[in-house]
Amino acid sequence: MKLKYGEAEEAFRAELDAWLEANYPPESARHPEPRSSADLVPWVRQWQRTLFDAGWLVPGWPPELGGRNATPVQQMIYFEELSGRHITRSANPQGLGIIAPSIRDYGTPEQQEQFLLPTLRAEISWCLGMSEPNAGSDLAGLQTRAVLEGDEFVVNGQKIWTSGAHHADWCLCFVRTDPNVPKHKGISALIIDTTSPGVERRPFPDLLDRERTDFNEVFFTDVRVPRANLLGELHQGWPLTQGSLAHERSMLWIDYAYSMDRIVDTMRGLADHVATDGTRLGADVHFRDAIANAHVDAEALRCIGYRGFSKFSHGRAAPEHSLLKLFGSESIQRAILSVVDLLGPDALELGGDTLFHHGERPWGQQYLYSFAGTIPGGTSEIQRNIIAERVLGLPRR
Ligand SMILES: Cc1cc2nc3c(=O)[nH]c(=O)nc-3n(C[C@H](O)[C@H](O)[C@H](O)COP(=O)(O)OP(=O)(O)OC[C@H]3O[C@@H](n4cnc5c(N)ncnc54)[C@H](O)[C@@H]3O)c2cc1C
């Protein structure tokens, strides 16, 4: 399903298509893959900079910030085209997608000058220090302390799962500045130079790929941070944790929908595969079920997404938005698992170009990677709690 919009919107799409055709480096998939989500390898820096210079990096933003004041519908078209072509905008999604908008919304003019344009131009990269060993889903329980001494905060504590910290120049770090108030109220956001004395970044390998380390533990021991690096008001960091990118985040489901299309296409390509028991997959009723289910899920995701977007763009409440991350990430996981089940050991060899931007990966690896959708930004269980309480109005347990 692909919706058509009005003439002006379709002209916007045509302009973007022509620009991508002329500028996207087709060989990008063969360039060296960034080694973490904050590793700005040269071709990625160049590509993000090219998007910025042409006003295609964050089209909903004003031109001086790399945008073109695109309307919500135009932004929807933008994400449709990028996801449909499987094009990434940045190697540092935390920096571009979460931290830059937070600095735009909450930063002082000095912070904006120092950090915003260099982030958009891919000159610096970021990591996001939220999770701690005892504060993941219950983020408000974070314990890393920052004490104000004169013009500096002194930070002590530990973060974990900090993606890309070992390649990041800066960390947007959530710390407890007032331990004597209810836990949501005593949190502040600090911009911390990752090379400051007392910051120790310990990368550790993940399940998927021991060459491409992304996760880190980050330890802070008496780290001194200038007061000028406080983002937002003192003790008022909680609204920042809720994300300031409501518009763009509400369109992330588009990427899930196109990933589902790629999964369905790759599944169809397996129809002639002969399984270890001698059956041709295409003749297996379970395989046919799995493809049909994945196709129906992809279409359902689009219907829910477009309906939510339509309500949102008419200024109405859109409870659909609460369903999309859960349904999108779990649909992907379910479809991939069904293929892994059917392929058995062959899932360690056979693959496709579905979730990853850099070439084909075996289905077994893609299944492991699918947890990067169902855990961060609120696990599936937490999403279900939110739907139960805020959308369906069920009582809290
Ligand atoms: C790919 C990836 C990248 C990440 N990148 C970052 C990053 O850059 N920066 C960062 O700060 N963090 C990052 N994280 C961490 C992520 O935000 C946390 O893993 C997530 O918030 C869950 O927290 P946790 O791992 O501590 O699990 P826990 O909160 O301990 O949860 C464990 C299990 O219990 C369930 N559970 C917990 N509470 C409830 C409840 N109230 N009701 C029902 N079930 C519950 C959870 O769903 C989960 O299944 C990343 C995680 C992943 C997978």
The ligand as an SDF file (V2000), in Angstrom:
LIG
                    3D

 53 58  0  0  0  0  0  0  0  0999 V2000
   20.2920   -2.3160   21.0980 C   0  0  0  0  0  0  0  0  0  0  0  0
   20.1780   -1.5470   22.3870 C   0  0  0  0  0  0  0  0  0  0  0  0
   20.7470   -0.2840   22.4770 C   0  0  0  0  0  0  0  0  0  0  0  0
   20.6770    0.4320   23.6790 C   0  0  0  0  0  0  0  0  0  0  0  0
   21.2810    1.6650   23.7290 N   0  0  0  0  0  0  0  0  0  0  0  0
   21.2360    2.3650   24.8850 C   0  0  0  0  0  0  0  0  0  0  0  0
   21.8830    3.6370   24.9800 C   0  0  0  0  0  0  0  0  0  0  0  0
   22.5100    4.1130   24.0210 O   0  0  0  0  0  0  0  0  0  0  0  0
   21.8150    4.3270   26.1600 N   0  0  0  0  0  0  0  0  0  0  0  0
   21.1360    3.8320   27.2300 C   0  0  0  0  0  0  0  0  0  0  0  0
   21.0850    4.5100   28.2470 O   0  0  0  0  0  0  0  0  0  0  0  0
   20.5250    2.6010   27.1890 N   0  0  0  0  0  0  0  0  0  0  0  0
   20.5640    1.8680   26.0430 C   0  0  0  0  0  0  0  0  0  0  0  0
   19.9670    0.6250   25.9720 N   0  0  0  0  0  0  0  0  0  0  0  0
   19.3760    0.0760   27.1740 C   0  0  0  0  0  0  0  0  0  0  0  0
   17.8640    0.0080   27.1520 C   0  0  0  0  0  0  0  0  0  0  0  0
   17.2960    1.3030   27.2450 O   0  0  0  0  0  0  0  0  0  0  0  0
   17.4430   -0.8910   28.3090 C   0  0  0  0  0  0  0  0  0  0  0  0
   17.9350   -2.1940   28.0150 O   0  0  0  0  0  0  0  0  0  0  0  0
   15.9420   -0.9480   28.4570 C   0  0  0  0  0  0  0  0  0  0  0  0
   15.4560    0.2850   28.9380 O   0  0  0  0  0  0  0  0  0  0  0  0
   15.5260   -2.0700   29.4420 C   0  0  0  0  0  0  0  0  0  0  0  0
   16.2030   -1.9320   30.6490 O   0  0  0  0  0  0  0  0  0  0  0  0
   17.0210   -3.1490   31.2940 P   0  0  0  0  0  0  0  0  0  0  0  0
   17.8920   -3.7510   30.2310 O   0  0  0  0  0  0  0  0  0  0  0  0
   17.6570   -2.6490   32.5360 O   0  0  0  0  0  0  0  0  0  0  0  0
   15.9330   -4.2370   31.6530 O   0  0  0  0  0  0  0  0  0  0  0  0
   14.9740   -4.2370   32.9520 P   0  0  0  0  0  0  0  0  0  0  0  0
   14.3080   -2.9170   33.1160 O   0  0  0  0  0  0  0  0  0  0  0  0
   15.7590   -4.7650   34.1160 O   0  0  0  0  0  0  0  0  0  0  0  0
   13.9050   -5.3060   32.5030 O   0  0  0  0  0  0  0  0  0  0  0  0
   14.1570   -6.7250   32.5180 C   0  0  0  0  0  0  0  0  0  0  0  0
   12.8860   -7.4120   32.0510 C   0  0  0  0  0  0  0  0  0  0  0  0
   11.8180   -7.1210   32.9640 O   0  0  0  0  0  0  0  0  0  0  0  0
   10.7160   -6.5350   32.2690 C   0  0  0  0  0  0  0  0  0  0  0  0
   10.0990   -5.4970   33.1040 N   0  0  0  0  0  0  0  0  0  0  0  0
   10.7310   -4.4980   33.7640 C   0  0  0  0  0  0  0  0  0  0  0  0
    9.8500   -3.7100   34.3990 N   0  0  0  0  0  0  0  0  0  0  0  0
    8.6060   -4.2050   34.1130 C   0  0  0  0  0  0  0  0  0  0  0  0
    7.2930   -3.8200   34.4680 C   0  0  0  0  0  0  0  0  0  0  0  0
    7.0490   -2.7470   35.2260 N   0  0  0  0  0  0  0  0  0  0  0  0
    6.2660   -4.5700   33.9880 N   0  0  0  0  0  0  0  0  0  0  0  0
    6.4900   -5.6600   33.2000 C   0  0  0  0  0  0  0  0  0  0  0  0
    7.7380   -6.0680   32.8370 N   0  0  0  0  0  0  0  0  0  0  0  0
    8.7770   -5.3490   33.2830 C   0  0  0  0  0  0  0  0  0  0  0  0
   11.3180   -5.9030   31.0160 C   0  0  0  0  0  0  0  0  0  0  0  0
   10.3690   -5.7960   29.9850 O   0  0  0  0  0  0  0  0  0  0  0  0
   12.4170   -6.9140   30.6690 C   0  0  0  0  0  0  0  0  0  0  0  0
   11.8850   -8.0040   29.9630 O   0  0  0  0  0  0  0  0  0  0  0  0
   20.0290   -0.1290   24.8010 C   0  0  0  0  0  0  0  0  0  0  0  0
   19.4650   -1.4160   24.7160 C   0  0  0  0  0  0  0  0  0  0  0  0
   19.5580   -2.1260   23.5410 C   0  0  0  0  0  0  0  0  0  0  0  0
   18.9680   -3.5100   23.4740 C   0  0  0  0  0  0  0  0  0  0  0  0
  1  2  1  0
  2  3  1  0
  2 52  2  0
  3  4  2  0
  4  5  1  0
  4 50  1  0
  5  6  2  0
  6  7  1  0
  6 13  1  0
  7  8  2  0
  7  9  1  0
  9 10  1  0
 10 11  2  0
 10 12  1  0
 12 13  2  0
 13 14  1  0
 14 15  1  0
 14 50  1  0
 15 16  1  0
 16 17  1  0
 16 18  1  0
 18 19  1  0
 18 20  1  0
 20 21  1  0
 20 22  1  0
 22 23  1  0
 23 24  1  0
 24 25  2  0
 24 26  1  0
 24 27  1  0
 27 28  1  0
 28 29  2  0
 28 30  1  0
 28 31  1  0
 31 32  1  0
 32 33  1  0
 33 34  1  0
 33 48  1  0
 34 35  1  0
 35 36  1  0
 35 46  1  0
 36 37  1  0
 36 45  1  0
 37 38  2  0
 38 39  1  0
 39 40  1  0
 39 45  2  0
 40 41  1  0
 40 42  2  0
 42 43  1  0
 43 44  2  0
 44 45  1  0
 46 47  1  0
 46 48  1  0
 48 49  1  0
 50 51  2  0
 51 52  1  0
 52 53  1  0
M  END
$$$$
